[in-house]
Amino acid sequence: MGLIIVLIILSIIFSVGFYFIPISSWFMFLWVPVAIILAAVCIVLFVLAYLFLCKKDNPKGKFRHFLLRNACFLTIKYNHIKPTIVGLENINKDDTYVIYANHKSMLDPVIMYHEMHIICTAIGKSDLFTNKIMIAIKDTFGAISLNRNNTREAVLSINEGIEKLKGGLSIIIFPEGGILTRDEETMSGLRAGAYKLATKSKRSILPVSIIGSSNIAKLPRRKRKNVKVIVHKPINYEDFKDMNTNEIGLKVETIINGDFNEK
């Protein structure tokens, strides 16, 4: 929403500026559309410059997450997604969480980030970070690239995530290991290794259910998609420290899938 306000302000400034430029009177009809285009170009150039030039050593910086949240807002609106969230009271913004959720759409992390109102990052498959802009986004926001086809690289990525968690940065991860199916909303395909983030960092687990995101890929972009995000009560480290990763995974899966079973 903030970037839209900036867009409006810049458009007004450009429109007023055209008044003082000696141009043909017919151009008056183009003042507003041209001003909006110029304002949008200025914002895009600023964001790109920020991504490539800002320091990469502070992924918890508030301004960069202001930009990210606004980008998520625009993405959600562009795709005609109507998100709602339940359970915000379960989030303590002073705590650090490993956030586990079911995964049925590439926009799941976008929706979660926008709706949860906490500064966090995410672990994503390495295929997402193949061009300079996506690499800049990864570095700026502390995201982690995970190559599931290379065990050594995957271990290094998990270790990187553990260090970020110990440093106080919450992380979103989808433990199914990708989008396995859109035929059902429930979490499936337990990957126990994903839960090492919680056991080795000794941070609380925050289970999240996403209901309706499987329709994002199935329905036309212009058709409204209702998506519900349910934030469950955190699982404190003391409650799972004596469990192995398979047991933790089953516990988290049961919590997340509980909302689908009650529908």
C-alpha positions as CSV (number, residue, x, y, z in Angstrom):
1,M,0.0,0.0,0.0
2,G,2.9,2.3,0.8
3,L,4.3,2.2,-2.8
4,I,0.9,3.0,-4.2
5,I,0.8,6.2,-2.0
6,V,4.3,7.1,-3.3
7,L,3.1,6.4,-6.8
8,I,0.2,8.8,-6.4
9,I,2.4,11.5,-4.8
10,L,5.0,11.3,-7.6
11,S,2.3,11.3,-10.3
12,I,0.9,14.6,-8.8
13,I,4.4,16.1,-8.7
14,F,5.0,15.2,-12.4
15,S,1.6,16.4,-13.4
16,V,2.2,19.8,-11.7
17,G,5.6,19.9,-13.3
18,F,4.2,19.6,-16.8
19,Y,2.3,22.8,-16.2
20,F,5.5,24.8,-16.2
21,I,6.9,23.2,-19.3
22,P,6.3,25.1,-22.5
23,I,4.6,22.4,-24.5
24,S,1.7,22.2,-26.9
25,S,-1.8,22.4,-25.4
26,W,-2.8,19.0,-26.8
27,F,-0.3,17.4,-24.5
28,M,-2.5,18.5,-21.5
29,F,-4.7,15.4,-22.1
30,L,-1.6,13.2,-21.6
31,W,-0.4,14.8,-18.4
32,V,-1.9,12.3,-16.0
33,P,-1.2,9.0,-17.8
34,V,2.4,10.1,-18.6
35,A,2.9,11.3,-15.0
36,I,1.7,7.9,-13.8
37,I,4.1,6.0,-16.2
38,L,7.0,8.2,-15.2
39,A,6.3,7.7,-11.5
40,A,6.1,4.0,-11.9
41,V,9.4,3.9,-13.8
42,C,11.1,6.0,-11.1
43,I,9.8,3.5,-8.4
44,V,11.0,0.5,-10.3
45,L,14.4,2.0,-11.0
46,F,14.7,2.9,-7.3
47,V,13.8,-0.6,-6.1
48,L,16.2,-2.2,-8.6
49,A,19.0,0.2,-7.6
50,Y,18.3,-0.6,-3.9
51,L,18.4,-4.3,-4.5
52,F,21.8,-4.2,-6.3
53,L,23.5,-1.4,-4.2
54,C,22.2,-1.8,-0.6
55,K,24.3,-3.6,1.9
56,K,23.5,-7.3,2.1
57,D,24.6,-7.8,5.8
58,N,21.3,-6.8,7.4
59,P,18.4,-9.0,6.2
60,K,16.3,-7.8,9.1
61,G,16.4,-4.1,8.0
62,K,13.0,-2.6,8.3
63,F,13.1,-0.5,5.1
64,R,13.9,-3.4,2.8
65,H,11.0,-5.4,4.3
66,F,8.8,-2.4,3.8
67,L,9.6,-2.7,0.1
68,L,9.1,-6.5,0.1
69,R,5.8,-6.3,1.8
70,N,4.5,-3.8,-0.7
71,A,5.8,-5.9,-3.5
72,C,3.8,-8.8,-2.0
73,F,0.7,-6.6,-1.8
74,L,0.9,-5.7,-5.5
75,T,1.5,-9.3,-6.4
76,I,-1.6,-10.5,-4.5
77,K,-3.7,-7.8,-6.0
78,Y,-2.5,-8.5,-9.5
79,N,-3.4,-12.1,-9.2
80,H,-6.9,-11.3,-7.7
81,I,-6.1,-13.1,-4.5
82,K,-8.3,-12.4,-1.4
83,P,-6.3,-13.5,1.6
84,T,-7.5,-13.7,5.2
85,I,-5.6,-14.7,8.3
86,V,-6.5,-16.3,11.6
87,G,-4.3,-16.7,14.6
88,L,-2.1,-13.6,14.5
89,E,-2.3,-13.6,18.3
90,N,-0.2,-16.7,18.3
91,I,2.8,-14.8,16.9
92,N,5.2,-13.1,19.3
93,K,7.2,-10.7,17.2
94,D,10.0,-10.8,19.7
95,D,10.5,-14.5,19.1
96,T,12.3,-16.4,16.3
97,Y,10.4,-19.2,14.6
98,V,10.9,-21.9,12.1
99,I,7.6,-21.6,10.1
100,Y,6.3,-24.8,8.5
101,A,3.4,-24.8,6.1
102,N,1.7,-26.9,3.4
103,H,2.7,-25.8,-0.1
104,K,0.3,-25.7,-3.2
105,S,1.3,-22.5,-5.0
106,M,4.4,-20.6,-5.9
107,L,2.7,-17.6,-4.3
108,D,2.4,-19.2,-0.8
109,P,5.4,-17.4,0.6
110,V,4.2,-14.1,-0.8
111,I,0.8,-14.5,0.8
112,M,2.3,-15.7,4.1
113,Y,4.8,-12.9,4.3
114,H,2.2,-10.2,3.6
115,E,-0.4,-11.5,6.0
116,M,1.8,-12.5,9.0
117,H,3.3,-9.1,9.6
118,I,6.7,-10.3,10.8
119,I,10.2,-9.8,9.4
120,C,11.3,-13.2,8.1
121,T,13.0,-14.9,5.2
122,A,12.4,-18.2,3.4
123,I,14.2,-21.3,2.0
124,G,13.4,-21.9,-1.7
125,K,14.5,-24.3,-4.4
126,S,17.7,-23.3,-6.2
127,D,15.8,-23.1,-9.6
128,L,14.2,-19.9,-8.4
129,F,17.5,-18.0,-8.1
130,T,18.9,-18.3,-11.6
131,N,18.9,-14.6,-12.8
132,K,20.5,-11.5,-11.4
133,I,17.3,-9.9,-10.1
134,M,16.3,-13.0,-8.1
135,I,19.8,-13.5,-6.8
136,A,19.8,-9.8,-5.7
137,I,16.4,-10.4,-3.9
138,K,17.8,-13.5,-2.2
139,D,20.9,-11.7,-1.0
140,T,19.0,-8.6,0.2
141,F,16.3,-10.4,2.2
142,G,18.5,-13.3,3.4
143,A,16.7,-16.0,1.5
144,I,18.4,-19.4,1.2
145,S,18.8,-21.4,-2.0
146,L,18.3,-25.1,-1.5
147,N,19.5,-27.6,-4.1
148,R,17.6,-30.8,-3.3
149,N,19.6,-32.8,-5.9
150,N,22.9,-32.2,-4.2
151,T,23.1,-33.5,-0.7
152,R,26.3,-31.6,0.2
153,E,24.8,-28.3,-1.0
154,A,21.5,-29.1,0.8
155,V,23.4,-29.6,4.1
156,L,25.2,-26.3,3.7
157,S,21.9,-24.5,3.0
158,I,20.3,-26.0,6.2
159,N,23.4,-25.0,8.2
160,E,23.0,-21.5,6.8
161,G,19.4,-21.4,7.8
162,I,20.4,-22.6,11.3
163,E,22.8,-19.7,11.7
164,K,20.2,-17.2,10.5
165,L,17.7,-18.6,13.1
166,K,20.3,-18.3,15.8
167,G,20.8,-14.7,14.7
168,G,17.1,-14.0,15.3
169,L,15.7,-14.2,11.7
170,S,12.6,-16.4,11.4
171,I,12.5,-18.7,8.3
172,I,9.6,-20.0,6.2
173,I,10.1,-23.5,4.9
174,F,7.8,-25.9,3.1
175,P,8.8,-29.4,4.3
176,E,7.0,-31.3,1.5
177,G,10.0,-30.6,-0.7
178,G,8.0,-28.7,-3.3
179,I,4.5,-28.7,-4.8
180,L,3.8,-32.4,-5.0
181,T,0.1,-32.1,-5.9
182,R,-2.7,-29.6,-6.2
183,D,-5.4,-32.2,-6.1
184,E,-5.6,-31.9,-2.3
185,E,-4.7,-29.1,0.1
186,T,-3.2,-31.2,2.9
187,M,0.5,-31.6,3.6
188,S,2.0,-34.8,2.4
189,G,5.4,-36.2,1.6
190,L,7.2,-35.8,4.9
191,R,10.9,-34.8,4.5
192,A,12.4,-35.2,8.0
193,G,15.5,-33.3,7.1
194,A,13.6,-30.0,7.0
195,Y,13.0,-30.3,10.8
196,K,16.7,-30.1,11.6
197,L,16.3,-26.4,11.3
198,A,14.2,-26.5,14.5
199,T,16.2,-29.1,16.4
200,K,19.6,-27.7,15.8
201,S,18.7,-24.0,16.1
202,K,16.6,-24.7,19.2
203,R,13.9,-22.3,18.0
204,S,10.2,-22.7,18.3
205,I,8.1,-24.2,15.5
206,L,5.2,-22.2,14.1
207,P,2.8,-24.4,12.1
208,V,0.7,-22.7,9.4
209,S,-2.1,-24.0,7.3
210,I,-2.8,-22.5,3.9
211,I,-6.3,-23.2,2.6
212,G,-7.3,-22.4,-1.0
213,S,-3.9,-21.7,-2.6
214,S,-4.2,-24.7,-4.9
215,N,-6.8,-22.7,-6.9
216,I,-4.3,-20.0,-7.8
217,A,-2.8,-22.1,-10.6
218,K,-6.1,-23.8,-11.5
219,L,-8.2,-20.6,-12.0
220,P,-7.7,-17.7,-14.5
221,R,-5.7,-14.8,-13.1
222,R,-8.6,-12.4,-13.2
223,K,-10.9,-14.7,-11.2
224,R,-11.0,-14.1,-7.5
225,K,-9.2,-16.7,-5.3
226,N,-9.9,-16.8,-1.6
227,V,-7.0,-18.0,0.5
228,K,-7.1,-18.5,4.2
229,V,-3.9,-18.5,6.3
230,I,-4.2,-20.2,9.8
231,V,-1.4,-19.6,12.2
232,H,-1.4,-22.2,15.0
233,K,0.1,-22.0,18.4
234,P,3.9,-22.3,18.5
235,I,5.5,-25.5,19.6
236,N,8.3,-24.6,22.0
237,Y,11.7,-26.3,21.8
238,E,11.2,-27.9,25.2
239,D,8.2,-29.7,23.8
240,F,10.1,-31.5,21.0
241,K,13.7,-31.5,22.0
242,D,13.5,-35.3,22.9
243,M,11.8,-36.2,19.6
244,N,13.5,-37.3,16.4
245,T,12.8,-35.4,13.1
246,N,10.3,-37.9,11.8
247,E,8.3,-37.6,15.0
248,I,8.4,-33.8,14.8
249,G,7.4,-33.9,11.2
250,L,4.3,-36.1,12.0
251,K,3.4,-33.8,14.8
252,V,3.6,-30.7,12.6
253,E,1.7,-32.4,9.8
254,T,-1.1,-33.5,12.1
255,I,-1.5,-29.9,13.3
256,I,-1.5,-28.4,9.9
257,N,-3.8,-31.0,8.3
258,G,-6.3,-30.7,11.2
259,D,-7.9,-27.7,9.7
260,F,-8.6,-29.5,6.4
261,N,-10.1,-32.5,8.2
262,E,-12.5,-30.2,10.0
263,K,-13.8,-28.6,6.9
